[in-house]
Amino acid sequence: MKTIINLFEDSVKKYYDLIFLQDNKTGDYESLTYGQVHQKVLDLAAGLHAMGLRAGERAAILSEGQSDWLISELAILYCGAINVPLSTKLEADDELSFRLKHSGSKIIFVSSVQLIKIRKLIDQLPLIEHIIIFDSIKDLAFKEIRKEEVYVLGEEYLEKHPEIITETSSDVRPDDIANISYTSGTTADPKGILLSHRNYTSNVEQAASLMYLEPGARTLTILPWDHAFAHTACLYTFMYYGGTIASLQIGKNPTETLRNISKNIQQVKPHIMMSVPALAKNFRKNIENGIKAKGKLTSYLFRTGILLSYCYNGNGYDKGKGMKKWLKWSLNIYDKLIFSKVRAGFGGELRFFIGGGALLDIELQRFFYAIGIPMFQGYGLSEASPIISSNTDQKHKLGSSGFLVSPMELKIIDENGNELPNFQQGEIVIRGENVMKGYWQNEKATKETLKNGWLHTGDLGYMDQDGFLYVLGRFKSLLIGSDGEKYSPEGIEEAIVENSKYIDQIMLYNNQNPFTTALVVPNKDALKHFLKVHHLHPESEAGIKMALQQIQKEINRYKTNGEFGKLFPSRWIPTTIGILSEPFNEENKQLNSTMKMVRGKITEHYSIRINKLYDPESKNIATPENMASMAKILV
């Protein structure tokens, strides 16, 4: 059994001169080899040891993805200490403060962009002894120190104690905690997930059962490095294979950083990338806008090629089989004329994406598969380190969450804990070396989640006859009818948002009630344009009522006789609708850091509104509450 330190040392021996990490600070990428990173880790670890960091103590990292991030984590681990990765989306408020206090972190590494948050909170954080700053800044405040000074301190310390880091790192055991990874805060207090060295290294080995990477394979990390998916699937897995990890160029703000993606892709020319649904939608939008700008002929060829590809590819598992094989010759022509040029926009060497973080819409999967850079859906959970299953280029079925990693056990169970056969829906539970040790200082939550060695994921899913896992949504967020029947709302919500330009967000609700209701956040611009076309003033009573009626029509498309009436059981389509003038977002805590709705908080916040939706008069969408909300939206 290995520690992360063993994993890294083995890779350094095998890939000493290969490029490991790349950063772009000035417009061009600068590289560090495995050997160079190893020396930096030793020097930094010695500096941390000289500053008093000892085995079992906690050090946090609050930074955008960059080489310093991974070097710092490895240095923390070489001291026998525990890393606490923090999301850069956290503001200088109770959520950030809670994590630092709850973990008992005594050191924090921080980028200059994030430093302002720590400066605002430092008076509330007496346990923090040192703030190590990655970037060059002129003036240092109380407890702050530049990383360069820590390196110098480490070099001097190693001259006097040359064996100290070898000794501390050799004392680390596979079962020792490597990381306290905090949940996104979907409950009152986020939980600190305890992940051991072996949790990580076993998950890397499990991921290797699904996929092989050539030494030198390149990736551009566009996901945050604290993200569990990016942490293991990207950082540690590429380390294991001798791959090259390039960080996204950091802008002055998040918007500028996002704009750097296309430029950095051209510079790095990645072979594989990790993505999430929000980025996938952005990529598709940019592709389609680029095609549209090239004129009607190109647009026609692109649409025709896409439809041909959809037919040939099927669900991926049956690609080109039967009569579909005769489409191959025609498809090659479209690929040469159109799709190869689209792929050039992604550097020209990208083989595929791996999608994680949330369910990726099947239509998006078909689209990227059609243009020749598939986005293979995976499934995981931070508590599982996190990879549980994934589609890969060798084995995939669109719409599924892929094949299980090996070795690992998985069961689908009902509410009584009974194992269910293929195609029957139930809670996904797993057992393996990748399963967390528990939650930091939270025995109650640990006992609720870990039972007899099995991790109860809280997710609803089923297995098919070919061994592919299908994840349907949160087991605990199910719609529950008055007769006790259950249904996952996520698929309906995603379809409504995807197919309606008038609806930005929607949350369905049914907790043993006679019918389902919905909270809807409309798209202001689309509705105002709609009213303009119909020559109605958006602030007039007639305009407000017509806007409400249009929202109702969008929902009616999913009812029995509607355009999408066969997609979902009619009983789960909302009967009544509550219009919201404020969107779900991270600021109001109604979205978590992975952009998933925090249903409990939304339900609690709008409890009075939801209850009113069960009044008979709410079946007419033009209620006083909806009229007032829509009036605010259309101002």
N, C-alpha and C positions, 0 to 999 in steps of 0.2 A: 504494500500500500504506500502511496506517495503523498508528500505534501506539495503545496504550490512551489515551495523552494526547490524540491527535487525536480519538479516538472521544468522549472526555469533552468536549473543547472544542467539538466540533460540536454535541453535545447541549445544552451550556450556551447556545450561541447560539440554537438553535431553541426551547428550552423554559425559558428563563431564569426565568420566574415560576411555572412549574409545580412542584408539590411533588415532591421527589425522595426524601428519606429521612424516616422517621418512627420515633421512639423512645417507649417507654412506661417511664418511670422511677418515676412517682408514682401510676399508675392511669389516667392520661389520656395520649393520644398528643400529642406535640409534633412540629412539622414543620419541615423545612428545604427551601427551594426549590433548584433547580439553581444559581441565582446565588449563594445563600448558601453552599452546599457548595463552590462554586468558590473563593470567597474564603477559606474555612477551609483548603482544600487548599493554596492559595498561602502563607498565613501559616504553616501547619504545616511545609510543605516548606522555607520559609526558616529556620524554627527548627532543623530537622534539618541543614540546610546549615551553619548557624552552629555546630552541635554537632560538625561534622566529617564528616557522612555524604557520601560522594562516589560518583561513577559506578562501577558494578560491585560496590560493597560491599553487604553483606547486612544487612537488618533484619527481625526476626521479629515476628509477631503471635500472641499467645496470649490469646484472649478469646472470650466468647459473642458471637453476632451482635448488632451495634448500629451506629449511624451512625458512631461513632468508628472502627470496624473498616475500613470502606470509605474513609473520609477519610484514615486513616493509610496504607492501601495506596497510594492515589493520590498522597499526599505523598511516599512513598518513591520511587515511579516518577518523579515530577517532578524528583527529585534525580538521576535516572539510575541509582538503586540498584535492588536486587533484593529482592522481598518473599519471606519464608519463612513461609507460613501454617501454624500448628500446631493440631492437634486438642486440644480441651479434655478429651478422654477420656484423654489421656496423663497418667500419674502422674509424680510427682517421682522418676523412676528413670532407668535406663539409656536407655530409649527417648527420653525428652524430652532428656536430656543429650546423647545421640548426635546428634540432629538439630541442636541448637544448635552443638555443636562441629564437626560435619561440614560444616555450611553456612558456618561462620566468621562467624556473625552478631555484629555489634558493638553493635547496639541491639535492644531488645525492647520492644514495646508489650504491656501486660498489664492485664486487668481486676482489680478488687480480689478477686473470687472466686478467680482463678487465681494471684494474687500469692504465696500461701503456697508454691506449688510452686517458683517461681523463688527465693524466699528460702532454701529448703532446698538448692538446687543452686548458688547463686551462687558459692560458694567453689571449685566445680569448673569454673567458666566464666570463665577469665581474659580471654577475648576480648570479653566483654560489658562495654561502657563505660558504657552508660546504660540504666536501666529506666524507661520512661515509663508512668505509671499513668493509666488512663482515668478512674477514679472518685475522688471526694474521700475521702481518708483522713487521719487526724490526724498520725500519726508516720511519717516517712520513714526508711528504712534506707540503708545504703551504696549508692551509685550510683543511687538512686531519685530521680525528679523527677516532679512533677505535670504533666499535659498542658497545663494552663492556663499554666504557666511557659514551656513550649515555644512556645505561641502568642505570648505577650508577647515572648519572645526573637525570634521570627520577625518580628513587627511592627516591632520596633526595627531588626532587620537589614535589612528592606526599605526603611526610611527612608534608610539609608546606602547600600544597594546595590539600588535599585529594579528593575534589570533582571536580577538574578542568577538568579531562578527561570525567567524567560523564556528565558534563555541556556542553562541546564542542561537544561531540558525540550526545547528545540529541537534539542539535540545527540543526543537519544535516537533511535535508528533502529529500524525495524520488526523487524529481525533480532536486536536486543539482548534479553538474557534479562530477563523481567519477574518470574519466579516460580520458586522451587525448591519443588515440591510433593512431599512425601515419601509413598511408598507405605505401606501399612498394616503392613508388617513381617511378611509371610508367609514371609520367609526370615530368615537369621541377622541381617542388617543391612538396614534399609529403604533403598530407593533414592531418591535425590533427582531427581525428574523436572524437566528444564530446559524451561520453556515460555517462548517469546519473546512479545513484544508482538504480532507478527503471528499467532502461533499462536492467541492469544485473539481478536483482531479478525476474523481469517478465520473462526473458528468461530462468532462472533456473526453474521457475514454468512451463513454456511452455515445456521445455525438459522433465519434469516429466510426461507430458501427453503422452509421447511416451515410457517411460521406468521407471522401478522401481528398486532401489538398496537396498539390505539389509544393515542395519547398520553394519559397520565393513568390508564392501566390499573393496577389495584392488585394487589399480592401481599403475603401475610404469609409471611415466611421462617421456616419451622419447622425447616429443616435447618441444621446447622452451616455457617458461612460459609467455613470452610477446605475444605469438601467440594467436590470438583471440579465436580460437577453443579450445586450451588447457586451456585458462584462464577460460572460462565459462563451457565447457563440462566436464572439469576435476576438476579444483580447486574449483569452486563455487558449482557445482552440487554434487561432493562428500562431500563437507562441508554440504550441505543441507540434505543429507541422512545419515550423520554420518559415512562416509567412511574414509578409510586410504589412504593417498597420499604419496607414496615413490618417492623420487627424484633419478634421474640417477646419479651415481657416477661420479664426475667431474675429468677428466684427465688433464694432463699438456697441452694438445692441443686437438682440436676437434676430431682427429682420435683416440686418446686414449680414449676419452669419448665414442665414438661409439663402441669401442671394449668392453666396460664395459656392454653393453646392455644384452648380453646372460648370463653373470655371475650374473648380478643384477636380471634378470628375475628368475633365479633359487633361489636366496635368498629371493625375495619378494613373489614369487608364486602368481602373480596378477590374479584377476578374470576378469577384463576388462582392455583393453588398448586403447589409442588413437593412430592413425597412419596416415601417409600420403603416397602417391604412391611410393615415392623414398625408404622409409623404407620397404614397402610391397615387392618391387622387390628384395631388399636385403635379406629379410627373405626367400623368395621363392628360391633364388639362393643358400643360405646356406642349406636349406632343401634338395634340389635336389643333391647338392654336397655330402651331408652326406649319402643319399640313394645310390648314385653311388659308394661311397667308400665301401659299404657293399657287393658289388658283384652283379653278373648278376641275381641271383634268386630273391634277394630283390628288385632289380630294376624292374624286370618283374612283381612281385607281386604289387609293388607300382603303376606302369603304369596301370595295369589291374584294380586295385582298384579305381584309379582316374577316369578312363573311366566309370566304373560301377556307381560311385558316381555322375558323371556328368549326366548320364542318369536318375538316381533315383531322384536327387535333382531338375532337370529342372531349372526354374528360381526362385525357392524358394517358390513362391506363389502357385505353383502346385506340390510341393514336394510329392512324393509317391502316387500321385493320379492316378486313372485308373489302367492300367496293370503294371505300375511301382511298385506298392506295392509288387509284387512278387519278386522284387530284394532285399528286405529288409533283408532276411535271409542271403543271400550271402554277402551282404555288411557288416553285423555284423562280419562275419569271417575276412574280410579284415581289418576292424576297429581294431579288437583285435590283429591281427598279425602285422599290419604295422602302421596304423594311430595313435593308442594310444601311440606308442613309439615316433612318431613325436611330439605329443602334450606334452609328457614328457619333451621335449627340451624347451618348453615354461612354465615350472613349473608344468605342470600337472593339474592345476586348472583354466586355462584360458578358459572362456566361449566364448568370441568373442572380436573382435576389432571394433572400430568405426572409419571409414576412413573419413578424411576431408582434406581441404586445396586445393585439386584439384580433377578432375575426376579420379576415379580409374578404370583402364582397366577391362572390363567385364571378360576377361580370368583370371585375378588375383582374381577377386571375386569368380569365379567358383572353382578355385584351393583351396583357403582357406576354402571355404564352404565344399569342398569334404573331406578335412582332419579333419574336425570337429571343426575348430576354425574360424568361418565366419568373414570376414572383411566387415561389413555393411557400405555402402556408405551413407554419409550425405551431406548436402549442407548448406552453410551459407555465410555470408558476415560480415566483421567487422562492417559495418554500421548497421547491424541488431543484434549485440551483442553476437554471430554471428549466432546462430542456427535458421534455417528456416525449415528444414526437415531432416529426417533421416530414414533409415531402422533400424529395431531393431529385437531382437530375437523373439518377439511376432508377428511382421508384417513386411514382407520384400518381395522385388521383385528385383532380381539381374538385374543390368543394369540401375535401376532407382536411383534417389536420395532420395527415401523414401516418407514417409507420412508427411504431414505438422504438425508442432507443433500447439497446441491449448491453448488459443484462438489467432488467427491471420488470417488476410484476405490476399488472394493472387489472383492476376489476371494475365492472359497472354494477352498482348495487342500488336496491330500492331503499325506502325509508326505514325498513326493518333490518337492513344490513345483508339481505339476501342477494347473492350474485345473480345477475340477469344474463340471458343468452344474447347472441348477436341480434342487432337491430332494435333491441328494447332499450328505452331511454332510462337513465338513472344517474346517480352521482358517480363521478370518476374518482377512484381511490387508487393510490399507487404505493409500492414499497420497493426500496432500493437504497444503495449507498449515497445516492444524491439527495435523499430526504433530509431536511434540516434537523438540527438538534432540538429545536424548540424556539420559544420566544423569550427574549431577554427580560428577566424580572416580571414574567407574566405566566405563572403556572396554570392559571385557570384557562387562558386561551390555548396554551400548549396541550392541555388535556382534552380540550374540545376538538382540536385539529389532528393530533396524533393519537391513534387508538390501536393498541396491539401492534405497533410498528408500521401501521398503515397511515399514510397522509390523506386526509379527507379534503379534497381540493375545493369543494363547494361549487364545482362546475358540473353542468348537465351534459351528458353525451351518450354515444353508443358506438359499438364496434360493428364493422361489416364483415362479410364472409371472407374478404381478402386480407383482413388484418389491418385495415385502415381505421383510424379513430376519427369520429365526427364530434366536434364540440359545439354545443347549441347555445350556450350562454350560462349565466350564473344560476346554479341550482336554487340558491336562496332568493333570487329575484323573480322567481316564477310568478306568473299570473295564476291565481287560484280561484276557480269558479265556486258558486254556491253549493255545488254538488261534490266539491273536493277535487275535481279534475284540474290538472296543472298544465301550464304551457309557458315556454320561454318567450319573452317579449322582444328580445334583441333583433331577431330576423325581421319581424314586422316593422320595427322602428327604423332599421337600416333601409329597408325597401322604400318606406314612405319618404324618408329624407332624400334618398338617392333618386327617386322618380318624380319629385316635386320641387320645382323652383320656388314655390311659395312657402315652403316649410323648411326652416333651418334646423330645428331640434324638436324632438317629441319623446315623451315618456308615457308609456301605457301603465295603467294601474287597475288591478282587480285583486282584492283580498277577501275571497269568499262572498263576493257580492253578486247581485242578479245580472250585472253586465259590466263590461270594461269601459273605462274612461281614459281620457288622454289629456296631458298638459302639452300645449303646442307653443313653440316660439316661432312666429312667422318671419318671412324674409321681407323686410321693409321695402327695399328697392324694387323687388319684383311686383309687389302688390301696388305700389304707387304707379309703376309703369302700366300695370293692368288697368287701373282706374283711369289713367290718362287716355288710354286707347278707347275706353268706353265713355269718355267725356264726362267723368264724374270727379268732383273735387274731393281730394282725400280727407278733408276735414268736415265734409258735409255728412249728415246722417245717412243719406242714401249711399254715399261712398263707403262709409264704415260698414253698413249692412252688406253691401255687395262684396266687400273684402272678406267679411266673415263667411258669406255664402260660398266664396271661392275656396276657402279653407275646408269647408264642409264637403264640397265637391271632390277635393283631393282625397279626403278620407273615404268618401263613397266609392271611389275607384276600386277599393279592396273589399267592398261588400258583395253579397252573392251574385248580383247581376252586373257588377262593375267590370272594368277592363282587366283588373288583376284579381277578380273574385275567386279564382281557383287556387291562388297561391297559399292562402292561409284559411284555417277554420273560421267561419263567419262570427262565431261567438266571441272571438278574441279581438275582433275589429272594434274600435271604440264607438260606443253609442252616443256619448256626450263628450264635449270638448271644452277645455278651459284655455283661453288665450292668455299668454304671459307677455308682459311688456319688457321683462328683463330676461336675458339669456342665461342659461346654465354656464358658468365659467369657473376658473380657478379662484378668482378673487372672492366670489361669494361661497366658495367651498362646495359648489354643486357639481364640479368636474374635478377629478383627481389629476395627478401629474401625468397620467397616461391618457388623458382626455376621455376617460370613461365617466358616465354619470354616476354620482354618488346617490343612489336611489333613496337610501334611508334619510339623508339630509333633505333631499328634495321633497320627499313625502312628508317629513316633519314640518318643513317650512310652509308647505302649501296644504296642510292637513284640513284647514277650514274650507279652502277652495275645493279640495277633492271631495269632501263630504257633501258640499252643496251640489256637486255634479250628479249626485244621486237623487236630487229633487226632480219631480216630474217636469217642471218648467225648464230645466236645463237641456231637455231634448231639442229645444229650439236654440240654435247656436247664438242667436242675437239676444243673449241675456244682458242685463245692465252691467254685470262684471266684465263680460266679453266686449261689450260696446266701449266701456271705459278703457280697457287695456288696448284695444285696437286704435282708439283715438290717440292714445299716447304714442303708439308705434308710428302712425301715419303723419304725425306733426312734421 
